[in-house]
């Protein structure tokens, strides 16, 4: 390692160098405004640190780490009840419950670091691997021994950067793809998207809109998010607990803190029947992208009103009408997202267990426990048919 390069670990956004955002501005999820959200309302089992990379005394890279204590999660998910799930939960609780993530486990995609051109990816990742050693020691001094270290969510094109000695003991893995919706240059209004759909999927759109005719949607202010806080959390948990696997649960004040910190870059939409909040979704402006965030709904209305599908159409409508280039729909619900035009992008990660013997079997264990996704990719556009 070139002695001119070094790293610094920060435990608070108040400690960050003043030039942090000049690098982080390329990705809102690395800016101090977003990092304050994590600092103030991260899940109770998550501990965040911020990493500055330096060339001599110049800041040339910024990164995020999250330590996740899975032993503090009351339930990993209540949807699946099979022997494999029970074994998986036991293993995570007892063998791999202390996890250090270089990246952001609350998002899908490479939102963990950003570098200037004056540092190569190879040098930067080598520095982050060394920083992970320091972070593991920091948590060990607090009585928390890291069992798994993970670098998460890279595209396949980034893999050559990890072909170094530092990462030779890491296992490469992939999980569910990131669902991305590319907005065509010819679409300037949502109606042009609808016109591009084949008859089958235009009929799907019309059916969904008809089902939701008595629902009204509105953008909520910070005061309204605070007003509906308890109901919002209830709707969020309805969805979260039905996920196949959870490593954290949001705190009840998470969305109001998010709105307070990111202001107009964070959009919160409530769905109402009369005066009853039956669902919500959230969007984050990130340059030319719109990132979808957490949502929630009442299961009864979701089925009856095709609420989730209507939310997807609303997200697309907003993004097209406002001139964005891409929607990051993230993981989960792959087939229904593809039915509105999203396409999968494979994401890769690297992991290593602290026990060298267990590490030899990490790849086999991961393939055994990772749920196999059976889904059919749809293409709703005319030219595809």
C-alpha positions in Angstrom: 0.0 0.0 0.0 1.3 3.4 -1.0 2.1 5.3 2.3 0.5 8.4 0.9 -2.9 6.8 1.3 -4.7 6.4 4.6 -8.2 6.2 6.1 -10.0 7.8 9.0 -13.1 6.4 10.8 -15.7 8.7 12.1 -18.4 7.9 14.6 -20.5 11.0 14.1 -21.4 13.3 11.3 -20.2 16.2 13.4 -16.7 14.9 13.0 -16.8 14.7 9.2 -14.4 17.0 7.2 -16.0 20.0 5.7 -15.2 18.8 2.1 -17.1 15.5 2.6 -20.1 16.5 0.5 -18.0 17.7 -2.4 -17.4 14.0 -3.0 -20.6 12.6 -1.6 -22.8 14.8 -3.8 -22.6 12.2 -6.5 -24.9 10.0 -4.4 -27.4 11.4 -1.9 -27.0 8.3 0.3 -23.5 9.4 1.2 -24.2 13.0 1.9 -24.1 14.3 5.5 -27.9 15.0 5.3 -28.7 11.3 4.7 -26.0 10.1 7.1 -27.7 12.2 9.8 -30.9 10.1 9.2 -28.9 7.0 10.0 -27.2 8.7 13.0 -30.6 9.8 14.4 -33.0 6.9 13.5 -31.1 3.9 12.2 -32.6 0.5 13.3 -31.9 -0.3 16.9 -29.6 -3.2 16.0 -27.5 -1.1 13.6 -24.4 1.0 14.4 -23.0 3.2 11.6 -19.6 4.6 11.0 -18.3 6.9 8.3 -14.9 6.4 6.5 -12.8 9.0 4.9 -10.1 8.0 2.5 -7.1 10.3 2.1 -4.2 10.8 -0.3 -1.7 12.6 1.8 -4.0 15.1 3.6 -6.6 15.4 0.8 -9.9 13.7 1.1 -10.3 11.5 -2.0 -13.1 9.0 -1.0 -16.0 8.6 1.4 -17.7 5.4 2.6 -20.3 4.0 5.0 -20.2 1.0 7.3 -23.0 -0.6 9.2 -22.5 -3.1 12.1 -25.7 -5.2 12.4 -26.4 -7.3 15.5 -28.9 -10.0 14.3 -29.2 -11.4 17.8 -31.3 -8.3 18.6 -33.8 -8.9 15.8 -37.0 -10.5 17.3 -38.1 -12.0 14.1 -36.2 -12.5 10.8 -39.6 -12.8 9.0 -42.9 -14.5 9.5 -43.8 -15.6 6.0 -41.9 -18.9 5.7 -42.2 -21.7 8.2 -40.1 -24.6 7.0 -37.2 -26.6 8.4 -34.7 -24.9 6.2 -35.9 -21.5 7.5 -35.7 -22.7 11.1 -32.1 -23.9 10.6 -31.2 -20.7 8.8 -32.5 -18.6 11.6 -30.6 -20.7 14.2 -27.4 -20.3 12.2 -27.8 -16.5 11.9 -28.6 -16.2 15.6 -25.7 -18.4 16.8 -22.9 -18.4 14.2 -23.3 -15.3 12.1 -25.2 -12.8 14.2 -22.6 -10.0 14.3 -22.3 -8.6 10.8 -20.1 -5.8 9.5 -21.3 -4.4 6.2 -19.2 -2.0 4.1 -22.1 -0.5 2.2 -25.7 0.2 3.1 -27.8 -2.7 4.1 -31.0 -0.6 4.0 -30.8 0.0 0.3 -30.2 -2.0 -2.9 -27.3 -1.0 -5.1 -23.8 0.4 -4.7 -24.5 3.2 -2.2 -21.6 2.4 0.1 -18.7 4.5 -1.2 -17.7 7.2 -3.7 -14.1 8.1 -4.8 -12.3 10.8 -6.7 -10.4 10.0 -9.8 -7.1 10.7 -7.9 -7.5 7.3 -6.2 -7.9 4.0 -8.0 -10.7 1.6 -7.1 -8.1 -1.0 -6.3 -6.3 1.2 -3.8 -9.6 2.5 -2.4 -11.1 -1.0 -1.8 -7.8 -2.1 -0.2 -8.1 0.8 2.2 -11.7 -0.1 3.0 -10.7 -3.7 3.7 -8.1 -2.4 6.1 -10.7 -0.1 7.6 -12.9 -3.2 8.2 -10.1 -4.6 10.4 -10.1 -1.5 12.5 -13.8 -1.5 12.8 -13.9 -5.1 13.9 -11.3 -4.3 16.6 -13.4 -1.3 17.6 -16.5 -3.5 18.1 -14.5 -6.2 19.8 -13.4 -3.7 22.4 -17.2 -3.1 23.0 -17.7 -6.9 23.5 -19.1 -7.5 20.0 -17.0 -9.9 17.9 -17.7 -9.6 14.2 -18.5 -12.9 12.6 -19.3 -11.9 9.0 -17.7 -9.1 7.0 -19.6 -8.2 3.8 -18.9 -5.8 0.9 -22.3 -5.5 -0.7 -24.0 -4.8 -4.0 -21.6 -4.4 -6.9 -22.1 -4.8 -10.6 -20.3 -7.6 -12.4 -18.0 -5.0 -14.0 -16.6 -4.1 -10.6 -15.4 -7.6 -9.8 -11.9 -7.2 -11.2 -11.2 -4.5 -8.6 -11.5 -7.2 -6.0 -9.0 -9.6 -7.6 -6.3 -8.7 -5.0 -4.7 -10.5 -2.1 -6.8 -8.6 0.5 -10.0 -10.2 -0.9 -8.6 -13.7 -1.7 -10.4 -15.2 1.3 -13.7 -13.6 0.6 -16.6 -15.6 -1.0 -18.4 -14.0 -3.9 -22.2 -14.2 -3.8 -25.3 -12.9 -5.5 -28.8 -12.4 -4.2 -32.0 -11.1 -5.7 -31.4 -8.7 -8.6 -32.0 -4.9 -8.4 -35.1 -4.1 -10.4 -34.4 -1.0 -12.6 -36.8 1.0 -14.7 -35.2 3.0 -17.5 -37.2 5.9 -18.7 -37.1 6.3 -22.5 -36.0 9.7 -23.9 -39.2 9.7 -25.9 -41.4 9.7 -22.8 -42.2 13.2 -21.6 -45.5 12.4 -20.0 -47.0 9.3 -18.3 -49.6 8.9 -21.1 -46.7 8.1 -23.5 -45.7 5.2 -21.2 -49.3 3.9 -21.2 -49.4 4.1 -25.0 -46.2 2.0 -25.2 -47.8 -0.9 -23.3 -49.2 -3.9 -25.1 -53.0 -4.4 -24.9 -52.7 -7.0 -22.1 -50.8 -4.6 -19.9 -52.9 -1.6 -20.8 -55.8 -3.6 -19.6 -53.9 -4.4 -16.4 -53.4 -0.7 -15.9 -57.1 0.1 -16.5 -58.2 -2.7 -14.2 -55.9 -1.5 -11.4 -57.1 2.1 -11.7 -60.7 1.1 -11.7 -60.2 -1.0 -8.5 -58.7 2.0 -6.7 -61.2 4.6 -7.8 -62.3 5.5 -4.3 -58.7 5.9 -3.0 -57.2 9.3 -2.9 -53.4 9.9 -2.7 -51.7 12.9 -1.3 -48.1 14.0 -0.5 -47.7 14.3 3.3 -45.8 17.1 5.0 -43.5 16.6 8.0 -46.3 17.6 10.4 -48.6 15.0 8.7 -46.0 12.3 8.9 -45.7 13.0 12.6 -49.5 13.0 13.0 -49.9 9.6 11.4 -46.7 8.1 12.8 -48.3 5.2 14.7 -50.5 4.2 11.8 -47.5 4.5 9.4 -45.4 2.2 11.5 -48.3 -0.3 11.7 -48.6 -0.4 7.9 -44.8 -0.7 7.5 -44.7 -3.6 9.9 -47.5 -5.4 8.0 -45.2 -5.5 5.0 -41.9 -6.0 6.8 -43.0 -9.0 8.8 -44.2 -10.8 5.6 -40.8 -10.5 4.0 -38.9 -13.9 3.7 -35.9 -12.5 5.7 -35.3 -9.3 7.7 -32.0 -8.1 9.2 -33.5 -5.0 10.8 -36.8 -3.2 11.5 -37.1 0.6 11.2 -37.7 2.8 14.2 -41.1 4.4 14.6 -39.7 7.9 14.0 -37.7 6.9 11.0 -39.8 8.6 8.3 -40.2 11.9 10.1 -36.5 12.1 10.7 -35.9 11.3 7.0 -38.3 14.1 6.0 -36.7 16.5 8.4 -33.2 15.8 7.2 -33.7 15.5 3.4 -36.7 17.8 3.1 -37.9 18.0 -0.6 -35.6 15.2 -1.6 -37.7 12.8 0.4 -41.3 12.3 -0.8 -43.9 10.6 1.3 -47.3 9.7 -0.2 -50.3 8.5 1.8 -53.2 6.6 0.3 -56.6 7.2 2.0 -60.1 5.9 1.9 -62.2 8.7 3.4 -59.9 9.7 6.4 -58.3 6.3 6.9 -54.7 5.9 5.9 -54.5 2.5 4.2 -51.1 2.6 2.6 -48.0 4.7 1.9 -44.9 4.8 -0.3 -41.7 6.8 -0.3 -39.4 8.1 -3.0 -35.9 9.7 -2.8 -34.5 12.1 -5.4 -31.0 11.0 -6.2 -29.6 13.0 -9.1 -31.2 11.7 -12.3 -32.6 8.7 -10.5 -35.6 8.2 -8.3 -35.0 5.6 -5.6 -38.0 3.8 -4.1 -37.8 3.4 -0.4 -40.0 1.6 2.2 -43.7 1.3 1.9 -46.6 -0.1 3.9 -50.2 -1.1 3.4 -53.2 -2.7 4.9 -53.3 -6.2 3.5 -57.1 -6.2 3.1 -57.0 -3.1 0.9 -53.9 -4.3 -1.0 -55.8 -7.3 -2.3 -59.1 -5.6 -2.9 -57.8 -2.4 -4.5 -54.6 -3.7 -6.2 -52.9 -1.1 -4.1 -49.3 -2.1 -4.6 -49.6 -2.2 -8.4 -51.2 1.2 -8.3 -48.3 2.5 -6.2 -45.9 1.3 -8.9 -47.8 3.1 -11.6 -47.8 6.3 -9.4 -44.0 6.1 -9.0 -43.6 5.7 -12.7 -45.9 8.6 -13.5 -44.1 10.9 -11.1 -40.7 10.0 -12.4 -41.6 10.4 -16.1 -43.6 13.7 -15.6 -40.7 15.2 -13.6 -38.0 14.2 -16.2 -36.0 11.6 -14.3 -34.0 9.0 -16.2 -34.3 5.9 -14.1 -36.3 4.4 -11.2 -34.5 2.1 -8.8 -37.2 -0.3 -7.7 -34.8 -2.4 -5.6 -35.3 -6.0 -4.6 -38.4 -8.1 -3.9 -41.7 -8.5 -5.8 -39.6 -9.1 -8.9 -42.4 -10.3 -11.2 -44.9 -7.6 -10.6 -42.2 -4.9 -11.0 -41.2 -6.5 -14.3 -44.9 -6.4 -15.3 -44.7 -2.6 -15.3 -41.4 -2.5 -17.2 -38.6 -2.9 -14.7 -35.7 -5.2 -15.6 -33.3 -7.1 -13.4 -29.7 -6.1 -12.8 -27.6 -8.7 -11.1 -25.8 -7.5 -7.9 -22.8 -9.2 -6.4 -21.2 -9.1 -3.0 -18.2 -10.5 -1.0 -18.3 -12.0 2.4 -15.9 -13.6 4.9 -16.4 -15.4 8.2 -14.0 -14.6 11.0 -13.6 -18.3 11.8 -11.2 -19.7 9.1 -12.8 -23.2 9.4 -16.3 -21.9 9.0 -15.2 -19.6 6.2 -14.3 -22.7 4.1 -17.9 -23.7 4.1 -19.5 -20.2 3.7 -20.2 -20.6 0.0 -22.0 -23.9 0.5 -24.0 -22.6 3.4 -25.0 -19.5 1.6 -26.2 -21.4 -1.4 -28.2 -23.7 0.9 -29.9 -20.9 2.8 -30.4 -18.3 0.1 -34.0 -18.6 -1.0 -34.3 -19.7 -4.6 -36.4 -17.2 -6.5 -38.8 -18.7 -9.0 -40.3 -15.9 -11.1 -41.1 -15.2 -14.7 -39.8 -12.0 -16.2 -42.5 -10.0 -18.0 -42.1 -7.4 -20.7 -45.2 -5.2 -21.0 -44.2 -3.2 -24.1 -45.6 -3.6 -27.6 -42.4 -4.2 -29.4 -41.6 -7.2 -27.1 -44.6 -9.0 -28.3 
